[in-house]
Structures are given as structure tokens and as C-alpha cells.
């Protein structure tokens, strides 16, 4: 009987050193190391600030100096996913620096690379006669962050492993006609008709209308639907099928900021489609992240989907240097300080992710498989020092008391639509009822 135990964490956005008085690692490291393998999403560029910033970022230009990674690694992770919306905050040079530092540390990583083939390839770790693979994919990215395929005639494009999606809005016939009239009279679509006529863009599918950047069709019920890009999905599924046959197990780290409607805790329809598909293709579990908060947990044909674990470490407001682009975004002089820029974004600490304790709560799954069947799913609840001083805030601690109960109730509420049930053990560890 082949037994495999896997631990995972959410998004590790770590940019400052661990202070000497930090004690959270004393419980978390043994928990992570109790598994055969553990994996996490590294959500930062690793560089010494010698790489120029990209023209666009994942919201904040997140960079950690090379001395930070060994401290993250000290928590006990074996494998790292790097496909996320911050991977190219410092453009291609920053991505190359991240790859170089991880290679020098001799740790398996995935989701980024100098070509699409390398970004798609699983990170593989072998210990004690067992071999685990991890693939990492992001659905949130700027188009020029997409890794490019290898080609005999040209260099490949560095970037992330990606999944695109299509959004279609359904409206009534009356609404559709109004949009069509506005598009024509106000030239909302700009030069698109000229580009279609010249062959630079594709015409609208029959019965559909492009309005700006969105696609509309007529139906009886107003709604928004999202669908995986078929080519991207098939590309990823081919990799999952191949890798899962060659390894003792494979998990997928999936980073997604898209939502179903207007609530962060609702995964987008295409993301649900994707998670189901990779499990059908042979992956053992999907570990999601992206929007810095817990999302539902679904048991799909006996396999777990964590639509988002939220954060493992959250130091998004502790980045030491920010480019002029960030400061200008908030109406500041390019010479404004980083502290002034953060204050402008948060309106002096009154709004934003850092004002909500829900962004400072997570769980660490410990999944036990026997012959590729999940037989136990434990969750260590953690909190990230929301009420602590700045050098501690954002670092993980094992949750206690009322916080454990609050996290449990939150997961019950979020996961109820999927029928997922939980139990709380006397030691404070939760279990998914299988």
C-alpha cells in the first residue's frame, strides 16, 4: 500500500526577515515536516533591486531580497510554485533572478521559466522512495507575462504558466439592441471594424456583439459566464496526465483573483471548471490562492479543492522600495517615500486588505493518500498576527481559542454550497469529514 502525506500553505508574500522574538515557527514547522512533502506559493520576486520594474504589476511591486528566501525555506517547505500575478513585477530580469536564486538554493520550483515548456513543467521532489510533483498555474496576469513556446527560429519568451478564460454576458434583446446602437454611434469599439476588415482581428461569432472589450449575446436571463480557454486547458491537462502517470502523486497550485459575481469568496465558474478538470486528469488535489482570503473547500469525486487558502505570510505593506509608477498611481510625486505611498493607498490605514482580520486567517492542509485515495484531510488553523506589531503582523501562528472556532465557522459557511463538512478535534486541528 502506497501511503503519501502532503502538506500545503497558501500564498507566501514574505519580504522582511523573521524577528528574533517570532515564535510561530515552533509549531508550524513540525506540522509541515510531519508530511512526506510540503508545498507553497512563493508570491514575490527574489532580487537585489537591480532589476527594472515592470510597467504593470500585480498591484504592489513585490520584491524580496535574496536573504529572505532561506528564512521562508526554514518553515520546512519542499517545493515552490511561482505562477502568480507578482512573478513579473520586475519584468523578465526579476523573473530570471527568481529562477537563479531558487536554483542556487537547490529547491524544486515550477510555474515560471524561460519558456512555456519550462514554466508548465512540474517541480519534482523525491524523498524516502516517494516522488511528488507540483504544477503551478495562474489565471491572473498581464498578457506579456505569458511564457512563450520554444521555437527553432527565435528565443523563447520567459514568463508564467497561464490559463486564459473567456467572459460572455447574456442580456435581453432590447439591451442588446441598445448596446449595438451605442457601439456604432459612439464608436465604442474604436478601430475594431477596420481591423476585422483587414484581418487583424476576428469577427464576432454569429449572434454576438463586442462592446469595448466585452462579448454579449441575447438570452432570456441576464448573466455573466466564464469559460476556460480550450487550448490552455488542454495544454495543462496533457501535462497533468503525463506527470501523474510517472509520479507517486501530483498536486496543482492554482492562483486566481477572478470571482463569480462581486464577492471575493466566490470562485469564478471557469476556475471551478479548471479545478474539476485537473482532478479528472489525475491530480490528487488543487491548492488555490490569489485573493488573500479563505474560499470554499470542495470534495470533488473524493479529491480536495481548496479554492483559496488565503495567505501563509502576508507582508504586502512592508515592501521596502516601490517604483515611481506605484506613487503616481495614487497622485503622489515620484519622489514620495514608500510610507507615503502606502498611506495614500490605504487612506491612512482606514481601507484595504490590511484592515480586515479575515485576510489574516488560513489553514494548512495535511492530506493523507493511500493508493491515490484520500483517507484523511486535516487542517491546522493559523492566524497571521493581525493585532501584532508591524514586525510580527503578517507572520503565521497556530490559531487558538475563539479564533479556531471562528475559522471553523467561516469554512462551514463558505463550503456549505459544496456540501463539505468539518469536525474539530480536541487538539485544535480540523478534519474534513470524508
N, C-alpha and C positions, 0 to 999 in steps of 0.2 A: 504494500500500500504506500503510494507516494504522498507524503504529507508536506504541505508548503504553507508557511505563515508569512504574511505580508503586512507591513505597517505603512502608513502614508500620512503626510501632512498637507496642509493647504498651501497658500502662497507665502513664500519666504521672501519678504521685502525687507532685507536687512542691510543697513548702511552704516551703522555705528558699532563700535566694539562693545562686547559684553562687560558691564561694570563689575568690579570685584565683589560687590555685595549682592549680585544677582544669584538667586538660589533655585530658580525654576528647573534648571537642567538636571538637578539631583533626582527628580522623579521621572522627567520626560525621557532622558537618555536611556535608562534601564528599560523603560517601556518599549522604546523603539528598537533597542538591541535585543529584546526578547523574541523578535521575529527573525526569520531567516534573512529577510531583506526589508529595507525601508526606502521610500522614495518621496521626493518633494519637488514642488515647482519653484525654481530659482527665478525670482522676478526682479532682476536688476542686471545692469551691465557691470561687468567687472573690468575696471580700467583705472589707470592712474591720472585720469583727467587730461590726457594728451590727445584724445580723440575729439574731433569736432562734433558738436551736437547736430542731430538731425533737424531738418526744417519742421518736422512734426514729431510728436512724442505720444506716449500712452496717457498723457495728462500731466504728469510731472516727469522731468528728465531724471530718471533714477540711475544713479551710479554708485557702486561700492568699490572702494579701493581694494587692491589685491589682498591686503592683510585681513580683510573681513571674512573672506571665504573660509579659511581654516576654522574660524570661530563658529560659523554656521555648521561646518562639517563635524564639529565636536559634539553636536547633538546626536550623532550616530546614523545619519543617512548614508545609504549606499549608492543610490542612483539619483540623477537630477534631470528633470525636464526643464527646458528653457524656451519653449514656444509660448510666447505671451506678448501682450501689447507694449512691453517695455524693452524687448530684446534688441531693438534698433534705435533706442533713444539717442544713442551716439553713433548713429549711422553704421556703415559697413565696417569702419575701423573699430568701433566699440564691440560689434559682434565678433570680429576676428580676435580682439583682445580677450573677450569672454571665453571663446573656444581655447585660446592658447593657455590661459590660466587654469582652466579645468583640465586640460591635457597634461599640464605640468604637475597638477595635483594627483594625476593618475586616477581620476574618478570617471565612471561611465556617465555620459550625458547624451541628451537627444533633443530633437525639436528645432535645432539650429545647425547651420553648416554652410560650407562654401558652395553647395549645390543642393537642389531639391532632393536628389537621391540620398545625400548625406543627412539632410535635415529630417527626412522621413524615416531613416534607418533607426531601429531600436537600440537603446542602450542596453547592454547585457552585462550582468554580474553573475559570477559563479562562485559559490561557497559550499563547502561540505558536500560536494557531489550533486548540488542542485543549481539550476541555471534559470534566472528570471530575466525577462525582457521588459523594457518600458518604452512606449512610444508617446510622444508629446505633440499635440496639435493645438493651434489657436484659431478661433473663429473671428477674432477681433484684431485688425491690422490695417495699416495703410497699404495701398496696392503695391508700392515699390518695395515693401518689406518681404514680399513673397519670394522665396527661393526659386531659382530657375533651374530647369533641367540641364544636364550635361550635354554638350554638343561638340562634335569634332571640329567645327569651324570657328567657334567662338568660346571665350571663357564663360563658365557658368556664373550665375548671379547668386551671391550669398544671401541668406535670409532665413525665414522661418518655415516650418511645416504648417500648412494652412488648409482651412476649409472655408470656401465661399458659400454664399447662400443667396437665394432669390426671394424677394418680397413681392407679393401681389395683393393689392387692395381690391375688394369687391364693393361696388356701390350700386345704387339704383340706376335705372335708365335715365331718369331725369338728372341725377347728379352727374352721370357720365356725359350727358349732352352739354351740361354747363361747363364741365372741365374741358371738353373738346373746344367749345366756343372760346373760353378764356385762353387756352393754349394757342389758338390760331390768332385771335385779335391782339393779345398781349405778347405774342411771340415768346411764351414761357420756355419753349423748347429751343430757343435760340437758333443756331445754325444746324440743328439736327436734321431737318428736312433736306438741306443741301448735302449734308454728309451721307444721308441714306441714298440720295440720288447718285452720289459719286462713288458709292460702295464702301465708304469709310465706316459706316455703322449699319447694323441690321435693321430692317423694317420691323414695325410692331407685328407681333403674331396676330392672326385673324381674331377680331373681336376684342382686341386690347388697345389701350392708349397709354403712351408715355406722356407723363405730365411732369416736367422738370426731370427729376431723377427717379421717379416712381412709376410703377406699372399698374394700371387699373383695368378692370373688366366689369361687366354688368352681371348682377345676380340678384337673387331675392333678398339676401341677408347681407347687411354691411359687416365687413370683417377684414382682418389682415391675416394673411397666411405666409409662412416662410418655409422654404424647401432647400434641402442640401443641393449644392452644385453637383450634378451627377458625375462629372469627370473627376472632381476632387474626392468625392465619396468613394468611388470605385478604386481610385488610386490608393487611398488609405486602407480600404478593406482588403485589397490584394496584399498589402504589406502585413496586415494583421493575420491573414490566413497563412501566409508563408512563415512568419515568425512563430506563430503559436504551434505549428507542427514541429518546429525544431527546438523548442524550449520546454522546460517543465511548467512554465506559466508566463503569461503576458498581461500587463495592465496598460491602460491608456490614461495619460494625464491630459485633460481637455480644458482649455482656457477660453471662457466665453463671457462677454459682457452683454450680449443681446438678450432681450426679455420678451415674453409673450405679449404683454399689454403695456402697462405703465407701472409695474411693481417689480423691484429688483429680485424678489424671491421667486418669481415665476420664470422657469426656463423657456426659451423660445421653442416653438414647435420643431424647427429644423434641428435644434440641438438635441431634443428628445429623439427625433428620428435617427440622428447620428449615433447617439449612445446605444440605442437598441441595435443598430446595425453592426457596430463593432463587437458587441457581445455575441450576436448571432454568428459573427465571423470567427469567433474563437477566443477573444479576450476574456479574462476572468473577472475584470472589474473596470469601471470607469471612475476616475478621481477627478472631479471638476473643481474649477476655481474661476476667479475673474472679478466678481462684483464685491469682494471684501465682506461677504456675509454668508451665513449658512443658507443653503437652499434645501429642497426636499431630498429625501433618500428613497429610492425606488428599488424594490427587488424585482428584477425582470428575468423570468424563467430561472429563478434561483440564483441569479448573479446580481451583485450590488452596483447601483449607480448613485454616486454622490454628486448631485448636480452642482454643488459648490460646497467646499469645506470652509470657505472664507479664508482667513489668514492664519498662518503659523507664526509669522513675525510680521509686524506692521509698523514700519518706521518711515512712512511716506512723507512726513513733515520734518524729517531730520536730515534730508539730503544736504550736504554742505555747500555745494555750488550749483547754481541754476543759471542757464544761459539767458541772454537778453530777451530771447523770444518769449520766455515764460513771464518776464516782468512786463513786457509791452502788452501781453495778453490782458493784463489787469490794469492798464492805463498808467503804468509806472515808467520812470526813466530807466534806460538800460543800465544805468549806474546804481540803481536802487539795490539795497542789500537783500540777501536771501530771506532774512527775517521779515523785512518789509513786504516782500512778495508773498510770503505765506500769510501774513496778516491781511493783505489785500484780498487774497483768495477766500480766506475764512471769515472775512468781515470781522477782524479782530477776535477770532476764536468763537464766533457765535453760530456758524453754519459749517457744514461739511462732514466728511466721514469721521473725523476725529472728535466730533461732539456726541456721537451716538455709541453707547456701550455695546450695541448689537454687533458692531464691526470689530469688537474685541473679544469675541467668543467663537469657539470652534470645537471640534472633536478630532481625535486621532484614531482612525480605524485600525484595528488589528484583525486581519481576516485569515481564518484557518481553512485551507482546502485539503481535501483528501481525494486523490484521483480526479482532480479538477472540479470537484463538487464542494461548494461552500458548506461547511459543517458548523462554523461558529463565526459570529461577527460582533466583536467587542468595540466599544467606543470610549476612549478616555476623554472626558470633557476638560477643556482648557479655557483659561481666560488670559487676556493679554495686558493686564495691568492698567486698565482704563483709568483708575483713580490714583495711579502711582506717579512718582516724579518723572520728569522728562527722560532721564537716562534709563528708566525701567519701563515706562509706558511703551507698549508695543511688543514686549517680550513675553514668551509663554510661561504660564504656571499651571500646574494641575488645579482645576477648579475645586472649590469646597462648598459645603453647606447649601445655602439658598441659591447660589449661582449654578450648582449642579442641577438642582430641581428646575431652575428657570430655563437652562439649556434643554433639558429633557422635554419640558412643556413646549418649548419653541419647535423642537424637532417633531413632536407629535402633531402639532398644528400644521406645520409645513408639509409633512409627509402623509397626512390623512387622505388627501385625494388619491394617493397611490396605494393606500391600504397597508402601509408599513406600520408595524407595531414594535414597541420597545419595552424593555424591562430594566429596572435599576437594581444593581446588586449592592449588598451591604458595603462593599469596598469602594463604592462610588463610581464604578465602571458600568456603563450602559451596555445592553446587548440588544441586537435586533432579533426579534422573535422569528425564527425561520420556519 
